[in-house]
Amino acid sequence: MEHNEKQYIAGFNNGYILANHEPLTLSSVVKGLQSDNSYIKGLLQGQLEFEKVQSRYRLNELSRLRDKSIDKKNRDME
């Protein structure tokens, strides 16, 4: 595995973990960063991936709640 790829993966994993556990710290760290460094690119992508996963989770939860509400209304109408 190439050195840059290892840095990217380490950054991605750290970005994902920090986004989950210390989002404010991560935001402070990456604020204004513009680097071609593989680690920084990975860090930013890890943060984005965590945010995508959270958004999908929230959408699925809203859909589940909406379906549950519709089912309840349908049962009440019967």
C-alpha positions as CSV (number, residue, x, y, z in Angstrom):
1,M,0.0,0.0,0.0
2,E,1.4,3.4,-1.0
3,H,2.3,5.8,1.8
4,N,-0.2,8.5,0.6
5,E,-2.9,5.9,0.7
6,K,-2.1,4.9,4.2
7,Q,-2.2,8.5,5.3
8,Y,-5.5,9.0,3.6
9,I,-7.0,6.0,5.3
10,A,-5.7,7.0,8.7
11,G,-7.1,10.5,8.1
12,F,-10.5,9.2,6.9
13,N,-10.8,6.9,10.0
14,N,-9.8,9.6,12.4
15,G,-12.1,12.1,10.7
16,Y,-15.0,9.7,11.0
17,I,-14.3,8.9,14.6
18,L,-13.8,12.6,15.6
19,A,-17.0,13.5,13.7
20,N,-18.8,11.0,15.9
21,H,-17.3,11.7,19.2
22,E,-15.8,15.2,19.1
23,P,-17.5,17.1,16.3
24,L,-16.7,20.5,17.6
25,T,-13.0,19.7,18.0
26,L,-12.9,18.3,14.5
27,S,-14.7,21.4,13.1
28,S,-12.1,23.6,14.9
29,V,-9.2,21.5,13.5
30,V,-10.4,21.5,9.8
31,K,-11.7,25.1,9.8
32,G,-9.9,26.8,7.0
33,L,-7.7,23.8,6.1
34,Q,-6.8,23.7,2.4
35,S,-4.1,21.2,1.9
36,D,-3.1,18.6,-0.6
37,N,-1.9,16.4,2.2
38,S,-3.4,12.9,1.9
39,Y,-4.1,12.8,5.7
40,I,-6.1,16.1,5.6
41,K,-8.1,15.0,2.5
42,G,-8.9,11.7,4.4
43,L,-9.9,13.6,7.5
44,L,-12.3,15.8,5.6
45,Q,-13.7,12.9,3.7
46,G,-14.2,10.9,6.9
47,Q,-16.1,13.8,8.4
48,L,-18.3,14.0,5.3
49,E,-19.0,10.3,5.3
50,F,-20.1,10.4,8.9
51,E,-22.4,13.2,8.1
52,K,-23.9,11.3,5.2
53,V,-24.4,8.2,7.4
54,Q,-26.1,10.3,10.0
55,S,-28.4,11.9,7.4
56,R,-29.4,8.5,6.0
57,Y,-30.1,7.3,9.5
58,R,-32.3,10.3,10.2
59,L,-34.2,10.0,7.0
60,N,-34.8,6.3,7.6
61,E,-36.0,7.1,11.1
62,L,-38.4,9.8,9.8
63,S,-39.7,7.4,7.2
64,R,-40.2,4.7,9.9
65,L,-42.1,7.2,12.1
66,R,-44.2,8.4,9.2
67,D,-45.1,4.9,8.3
68,K,-46.0,4.1,11.9
69,S,-48.2,7.2,12.1
70,I,-50.0,6.2,8.8
71,D,-50.6,2.7,10.0
72,K,-52.0,4.0,13.3
73,K,-54.3,6.4,11.4
74,N,-55.5,3.5,9.1
75,R,-56.2,1.3,12.1
76,D,-58.1,4.2,13.8
77,M,-60.3,4.6,10.7
78,E,-61.3,0.9,10.7
